[in-house]
Amino acid sequence: MAFQPGSTHQVTLGKNPERSRDHNRRVVLDVVRRHGSLGRMHIARLTHLTAQAIANIVDELVSENLLMQTGRLRSGRGQPPIQFAVNPDGAMTMGIEVASDHMVSTVLDLAGQPRSRRIMPVSDTSPGQVAAYLRAELDAVRAKFSSRLLGIGVVMPGPFEIEGMTSVGPTTLPGWADIDAAALLSEACGEPVAVENDATAAAVGERLFGAGHSISSFCMIYFGAGVGLGMIQDGTPFRGAFGNAGEIGHVVVAPHGKACPCGQHGCLERYASLHALREKLLDAGITEYDLSYLHAERHPVLLEWMGETATYLAPMIAMIENIVDPETVILGGTLPDAIIDELIARMGPLPISVASRRTRALPRVLRGQTGQYTAALGAAALPLFEALTPKLETSADLPTE
């Protein structure tokens, strides 16, 4: 990979040997997705593939309806080159977000644009009920869309399979301990299902369509019912050995503080999470509310929560920077944009960390751009990411001179 430390742009090169056909297809799709309509020669220059290799790959992708012709670009003498773009109708992906109190179904076209989204409040998120919901949603999607299905992504709040932490408390899902979620849901719908924690999926969504679009290494603090961390390293998700990397919600930030269902006291999630905010509002007798309205009215309970959250998040961000050294940290999730913007402002000057450099290409903290349903978008983005994004190469994979 041609990537310079400190840069926000990463260039993934193609490889000319025939054994690299799948990699080259991903490279071409990724380049066209990121740059828009391109001619064959332009694609060849960007990917460092031969003109003949590009001609073959482009023709193949057009025949599969993954690329489409968009006309000719008139420039200079001679026959204007034919331009190609990702065909939005060529395929689709489906994503399901399973939260503690609701489910979201999302369909993306090949260009990453949402074609449908449905939100359903739920009271039962047991494995059997989630499997039944997924089957019903898949049938409805197939009845509505004719494009072929690239895959299904399902996101759930983590952590996964951790004694004392899984299926405990209001920010996790009961009944999923010792369940192979991917196998269960794949069997239920007859399609391969990728299962991911919500923070990692949200980071994938930001990488493909949001603030992380041109950033190869970043972290994303995700506000769901709890709070988690998704990490993108060299353009790909960092999951850890068991898929639980980034479980910052259960880092103790206030020793001897509020009791957490995980058994500890003073976890970040007990202060800087949507669930913690709901608890504060409930204590104030507020059961129904609109967060955007409360923010516009400067409601004291919300203001108190934002101050507390900013106090605990600032050192957490510095710790993340010292451990992971990301290009930036993105804040996003189910909170309204205005609240996230104010949280960033309330943190003020962040504690000193390895990110405290005079010359930075990016601010240390950014707001996400994929909106309040970023985990659902990330769910549908998972199979799209697998189909369109070149994999990180090992030295054995690199072409020799």
C-alpha positions, 0 to 999 in steps of 0.5 A, spaced: 500 500 500 502 506 498 501 510 504 505 515 508 504 516 515 500 522 517 496 522 511 489 522 510 489 518 504 490 511 502 492 508 495 490 501 494 494 498 488 492 493 483 496 487 482 497 484 475 498 477 476 492 473 474 492 470 481 490 476 484 483 477 480 479 478 486 483 483 489 484 487 482 476 487 482 475 490 489 481 495 487 477 497 481 470 497 484 473 501 490 477 506 485 470 508 481 466 508 488 471 513 491 472 517 484 466 517 480 465 516 473 472 514 470 475 512 463 479 505 463 485 509 462 484 513 468 482 507 472 489 504 470 493 510 472 490 510 479 490 502 480 497 501 476 494 496 473 495 494 465 490 497 460 489 490 458 487 488 465 483 494 466 479 492 460 478 485 462 476 487 469 471 493 467 468 489 461 467 483 466 464 488 472 459 491 466 457 484 464 455 483 471 451 489 472 456 492 477 459 497 473 455 501 468 457 506 462 455 513 463 457 516 456 463 519 453 468 524 456 469 530 451 476 532 452 481 533 446 482 530 440 480 523 438 474 518 440 472 521 447 473 515 452 467 511 455 466 513 462 464 508 467 461 508 474 458 504 480 451 501 478 447 503 484 441 498 481 447 492 480 446 489 487 444 491 494 445 489 501 441 488 507 442 491 514 439 489 521 441 493 527 438 489 533 438 494 539 435 493 546 429 496 545 428 497 537 430 494 531 432 497 524 432 494 517 436 498 512 437 496 504 443 499 501 444 500 493 451 498 490 453 506 491 451 506 498 445 509 498 439 507 502 433 505 499 429 503 505 429 503 512 424 501 517 424 502 525 420 497 529 420 498 537 421 491 540 420 488 547 423 481 545 430 480 542 431 473 544 435 469 538 428 466 536 424 472 535 430 476 532 431 470 527 424 470 525 424 478 524 430 477 519 426 472 515 420 476 515 424 482 513 428 478 508 422 476 504 419 483 504 426 486 501 426 481 496 418 482 494 420 490 493 427 489 490 429 485 484 437 487 485 441 481 487 443 481 494 450 481 496 449 479 503 446 481 510 449 484 516 447 484 523 449 489 528 448 488 536 451 491 542 457 487 545 461 485 548 460 478 546 461 471 550 464 475 556 463 472 563 459 477 567 458 482 562 454 479 556 447 479 557 447 483 563 444 490 564 439 494 559 445 496 554 446 488 552 441 483 549 439 477 554 439 470 551 445 470 546 450 468 551 453 461 548 449 462 541 453 463 535 449 468 532 452 468 525 450 461 524 443 461 527 441 467 523 444 464 516 441 458 517 434 462 519 434 466 512 438 461 508 443 467 506 450 468 509 450 473 515 455 477 518 455 479 525 458 485 528 458 489 534 455 496 533 461 500 534 465 497 529 459 497 524 458 504 525 466 505 524 465 501 517 459 506 515 463 512 517 469 509 513 465 508 507 460 514 507 461 519 512 467 523 516 472 517 515 471 516 507 478 519 506 481 517 513 485 510 513 486 510 521 481 513 525 477 511 532 469 512 533 466 513 539 459 510 538 453 512 542 448 507 542 444 505 548 451 504 551 458 507 549 463 503 545 469 504 540 470 502 533 477 502 530 479 502 523 486 501 522 489 501 515 482 502 512 480 495 515 476 494 521 480 492 527 476 487 531 481 484 536 481 476 537 474 475 539 471 481 536 471 485 542 476 490 541 474 497 543 469 495 549 470 502 553 464 502 556 466 498 561 473 502 563 472 504 570 473 512 570 470 513 577 473 508 582 468 507 587 462 510 583 456 508 580 454 500 580 454 497 573 451 491 571 457 488 569 459 487 577 464 493 577 463 500 579 464 507 575 464 504 568 464 509 563 457 507 560 454 509 567 455 516 565 457 517 558 451 513 555 444 514 552 442 510 558 445 514 563 441 520 560 435 516 560 436 514 567 437 522 569 431 524 565 427 518 569 429 521 575 426 528 574 420 525 572 421 525 564 418 519 561 417 522 554 422 526 550 425 529 544 432 530 545 433 535 540 427 539 543 431 538 550 437 541 547 434 547 544 430 549 550 437 548 554 434 543 559 438 542 565 438 535 566 441 534 559 446 540 560 448 536 566 449 530 563 453 533 557 457 536 562 459 530 566 459 526 559 464 531 557 468 530 563 469 523 562 470 523 555 476 528 554 481 523 558 478 517 555 480 520 548 487 522 550 487 515 552 485 512 546 490 516 542 496 514 546 494 507 545 492 507 538 495 513 535 489 514 530 489 520 525 482 522 529 477 520 533 470 521 531 463 521 535 457 519 532 451 515 534 444 515 536 445 522 539 442 528 535 448 532 531 447 538 535 448 535 542 455 531 539 457 538 537 456 541 544 459 535 547 466 536 543 465 543 544 464 542 552 471 538 552 475 544 550 482 543 550 483 535 550 489 532 555 496 532 552 497 525 548 501 523 542 496 527 538 498 533 541 502 535 535 502 543 532 501 541 525 495 536 524 491 534 518 485 533 522 482 536 528 483 531 534 475 530 534 470 530 529 463 529 529 460 523 524 456 524 518 452 518 517 447 520 522 443 517 528 442 511 525 449 509 523 449 502 526 444 500 521 447 503 516 454 500 518 450 493 518 448 494 511 455 496 509 458 490 512 457 486 506 458 492 501 465 493 505 467 486 503 465 486 496 468 493 494 474 494 499 481 491 497 484 487 503 490 489 507 496 486 503 501 482 506 508 482 504 507 475 500 502 478 496 505 484 494 508 484 486 515 483 485 519 488 481 
